[in-house]
Amino acid sequence: MLPRHNRISKAEIPELLRHGKRVRCGIIDLVAAPAHGVSQFAFIVSSGVDKRATVRNRMKRVLRESVRLLLPSVRSKKQVVFIARAKLPREAMKNQALVRDALAKAEML
């Protein structure tokens, strides 16, 4: 679980999606905008990826855990929304590599 100060509130997400810089990296899209304090993150998995809520929630948990592990190496302060466009691989290392590549493309690592 990400610490509360590293989470974006639900009210801020639409504004960020409208005005943030979009980076496409494999099966993950990343929308980023400058943050005032610490880096903050949100995760979106639509029902188009999978109809079952349990699968979508698991994908969000996997993405959150990958970000939590990479959080100490994040150097720029941004608000970031991760959007999954397809099902994630089963292997944890592949998921962490996907998140690392997306953050590197957004120039956060």
Phi and psi in degrees as GROMACS dihedral restraints (atoms count N, CA, C in turn):
[ dihedral_restraints ]
;  ai    aj    ak    al  type     phi  dphi    fc
    3     4     5     6     1   -74.0    20    10
    4     5     6     7     1   144.2    20    10
    6     7     8     9     1   -60.2    20    10
    7     8     9    10     1   151.0    20    10
    9    10    11    12     1   -57.6    20    10
   10    11    12    13     1   -38.1    20    10
   12    13    14    15     1   -71.3    20    10
   13    14    15    16     1   -10.7    20    10
   15    16    17    18     1  -101.4    20    10
   16    17    18    19     1    12.8    20    10
   18    19    20    21     1  -109.9    20    10
   19    20    21    22     1   142.7    20    10
   21    22    23    24     1   -88.1    20    10
   22    23    24    25     1   137.4    20    10
   24    25    26    27     1   -71.9    20    10
   25    26    27    28     1   154.3    20    10
   27    28    29    30     1   -61.0    20    10
   28    29    30    31     1   -30.6    20    10
   30    31    32    33     1   -70.7    20    10
   31    32    33    34     1   -26.4    20    10
   33    34    35    36     1   -84.0    20    10
   34    35    36    37     1   -17.8    20    10
   36    37    38    39     1   -63.3    20    10
   37    38    39    40     1   -47.8    20    10
   39    40    41    42     1   -58.9    20    10
   40    41    42    43     1   -40.5    20    10
   42    43    44    45     1   -63.4    20    10
   43    44    45    46     1   -42.0    20    10
   45    46    47    48     1   -64.9    20    10
   46    47    48    49     1   -40.9    20    10
   48    49    50    51     1   -65.6    20    10
   49    50    51    52     1   -32.1    20    10
   51    52    53    54     1   -74.1    20    10
   52    53    54    55     1   -41.2    20    10
   54    55    56    57     1  -111.5    20    10
   55    56    57    58     1    -4.5    20    10
   57    58    59    60     1   -80.4    20    10
   58    59    60    61     1   165.3    20    10
   60    61    62    63     1   -85.5    20    10
   61    62    63    64     1   125.8    20    10
   63    64    65    66     1   -95.2    20    10
   64    65    66    67     1   131.7    20    10
   66    67    68    69     1  -124.5    20    10
   67    68    69    70     1   126.6    20    10
   69    70    71    72     1  -103.2    20    10
   70    71    72    73     1   125.5    20    10
   72    73    74    75     1  -139.7    20    10
   73    74    75    76     1    94.8    20    10
   75    76    77    78     1    65.6    20    10
   76    77    78    79     1  -124.9    20    10
   78    79    80    81     1   -92.9    20    10
   79    80    81    82     1     6.3    20    10
   81    82    83    84     1  -119.9    20    10
   82    83    84    85     1   131.3    20    10
   84    85    86    87     1  -100.4    20    10
   85    86    87    88     1   149.8    20    10
   87    88    89    90     1  -132.9    20    10
   88    89    90    91     1   128.8    20    10
   90    91    92    93     1  -116.6    20    10
   91    92    93    94     1   123.4    20    10
   93    94    95    96     1  -129.5    20    10
   94    95    96    97     1   146.9    20    10
   96    97    98    99     1  -145.9    20    10
   97    98    99   100     1   155.0    20    10
   99   100   101   102     1   -60.2    20    10
  100   101   102   103     1   143.3    20    10
  102   103   104   105     1  -111.5    20    10
  103   104   105   106     1   157.0    20    10
  105   106   107   108     1   -85.3    20    10
  106   107   108   109     1   -37.7    20    10
  108   109   110   111     1  -110.2    20    10
  109   110   111   112     1  -107.4    20    10
  111   112   113   114     1   -94.0    20    10
  112   113   114   115     1   167.1    20    10
  114   115   116   117     1   -66.8    20    10
  115   116   117   118     1   138.3    20    10
  117   118   119   120     1  -129.2    20    10
  118   119   120   121     1   149.8    20    10
  120   121   122   123     1  -135.5    20    10
  121   122   123   124     1   151.4    20    10
  123   124   125   126     1  -142.1    20    10
  124   125   126   127     1   159.9    20    10
  126   127   128   129     1  -136.2    20    10
  127   128   129   130     1   133.0    20    10
  129   130   131   132     1  -127.5    20    10
  130   131   132   133     1   128.5    20    10
  132   133   134   135     1  -131.9    20    10
  133   134   135   136     1   113.7    20    10
  135   136   137   138     1   -81.5    20    10
  136   137   138   139     1   164.8    20    10
  138   139   140   141     1   -71.6    20    10
  139   140   141   142     1    -9.9    20    10
  141   142   143   144     1   -70.8    20    10
  142   143   144   145     1   -24.6    20    10
  144   145   146   147     1   -73.4    20    10
  145   146   147   148     1   -46.3    20    10
  147   148   149   150     1  -157.8    20    10
  148   149   150   151     1   138.6    20    10
  150   151   152   153     1   -73.6    20    10
  151   152   153   154     1   -23.7    20    10
  153   154   155   156     1   -82.6    20    10
  154   155   156   157     1   126.7    20    10
  156   157   158   159     1   -63.6    20    10
  157   158   159   160     1   -33.4    20    10
  159   160   161   162     1   -63.9    20    10
  160   161   162   163     1   -38.1    20    10
  162   163   164   165     1   -69.0    20    10
  163   164   165   166     1   -44.2    20    10
  165   166   167   168     1   -63.8    20    10
  166   167   168   169     1   -42.1    20    10
  168   169   170   171     1   -64.9    20    10
  169   170   171   172     1   -38.1    20    10
  171   172   173   174     1   -63.9    20    10
  172   173   174   175     1   -41.3    20    10
  174   175   176   177     1   -61.2    20    10
  175   176   177   178     1   -40.8    20    10
  177   178   179   180     1   -66.4    20    10
  178   179   180   181     1   -38.9    20    10
  180   181   182   183     1   -63.9    20    10
  181   182   183   184     1   -41.0    20    10
  183   184   185   186     1   -64.0    20    10
  184   185   186   187     1   -44.2    20    10
  186   187   188   189     1   -63.8    20    10
  187   188   189   190     1   -43.0    20    10
  189   190   191   192     1   -59.3    20    10
  190   191   192   193     1   -43.1    20    10
  192   193   194   195     1   -65.5    20    10
  193   194   195   196     1   -39.9    20    10
  195   196   197   198     1   -62.8    20    10
  196   197   198   199     1   -41.5    20    10
  198   199   200   201     1   -67.4    20    10
  199   200   201   202     1   -40.4    20    10
  201   202   203   204     1   -60.1    20    10
  202   203   204   205     1   -40.5    20    10
  204   205   206   207     1   -69.5    20    10
  205   206   207   208     1   -30.0    20    10
  207   208   209   210     1   -90.1    20    10
  208   209   210   211     1    -7.8    20    10
  210   211   212   213     1   -54.5    20    10
  211   212   213   214     1   -41.2    20    10
  213   214   215   216     1   -63.0    20    10
  214   215   216   217     1   -25.2    20    10
  216   217   218   219     1   -93.5    20    10
  217   218   219   220     1    -2.2    20    10
  219   220   221   222     1   -74.2    20    10
  220   221   222   223     1   123.7    20    10
  222   223   224   225     1  -106.0    20    10
  223   224   225   226     1   -25.6    20    10
  225   226   227   228     1  -100.7    20    10
  226   227   228   229     1   148.1    20    10
  228   229   230   231     1   -92.4    20    10
  229   230   231   232     1   105.0    20    10
  231   232   233   234     1  -140.0    20    10
  232   233   234   235     1   157.9    20    10
  234   235   236   237     1   -95.8    20    10
  235   236   237   238     1   129.7    20    10
  237   238   239   240     1  -131.2    20    10
  238   239   240   241     1   134.5    20    10
  240   241   242   243     1  -115.2    20    10
  241   242   243   244     1   123.5    20    10
  243   244   245   246     1   -93.9    20    10
  244   245   246   247     1   131.4    20    10
  246   247   248   249     1  -122.4    20    10
  247   248   249   250     1   117.5    20    10
  249   250   251   252     1   -84.4    20    10
  250   251   252   253     1   128.6    20    10
  252   253   254   255     1  -102.4    20    10
  253   254   255   256     1   -11.6    20    10
  255   256   257   258     1  -152.7    20    10
  256   257   258   259     1   172.7    20    10
  258   259   260   261     1   -65.5    20    10
  259   260   261   262     1   142.6    20    10
  261   262   263   264     1   -80.6    20    10
  262   263   264   265     1   153.5    20    10
  264   265   266   267     1   -65.3    20    10
  265   266   267   268     1   160.0    20    10
  267   268   269   270     1   -72.4    20    10
  268   269   270   271     1   -31.7    20    10
  270   271   272   273     1   -77.0    20    10
  271   272   273   274     1   131.9    20    10
  273   274   275   276     1   -65.0    20    10
  274   275   276   277     1   -36.1    20    10
  276   277   278   279     1   -66.7    20    10
  277   278   279   280     1   -35.8    20    10
  279   280   281   282     1   -67.6    20    10
  280   281   282   283     1   -38.6    20    10
  282   283   284   285     1   -65.3    20    10
  283   284   285   286     1   -42.9    20    10
  285   286   287   288     1   -65.1    20    10
  286   287   288   289     1   -36.0    20    10
  288   289   290   291     1   -66.6    20    10
  289   290   291   292     1   -38.2    20    10
  291   292   293   294     1   -61.2    20    10
  292   293   294   295     1   -45.6    20    10
  294   295   296   297     1   -67.0    20    10
  295   296   297   298     1   -41.5    20    10
  297   298   299   300     1   -61.9    20    10
  298   299   300   301     1   -42.8    20    10
  300   301   302   303     1   -64.2    20    10
  301   302   303   304     1   -41.3    20    10
  303   304   305   306     1   -64.8    20    10
  304   305   306   307     1   -43.1    20    10
  306   307   308   309     1   -67.5    20    10
  307   308   309   310     1   -35.3    20    10
  309   310   311   312     1   -67.7    20    10
  310   311   312   313     1   -38.8    20    10
  312   313   314   315     1   -65.5    20    10
  313   314   315   316     1   -31.3    20    10
  315   316   317   318     1   -84.7    20    10
  316   317   318   319     1     5.0    20    10
  318   319   320   321     1    59.5    20    10
  319   320   321   322     1    45.2    20    10
  321   322   323   324     1  -108.0    20    10
  322   323   324   325     1   -14.5    20    10
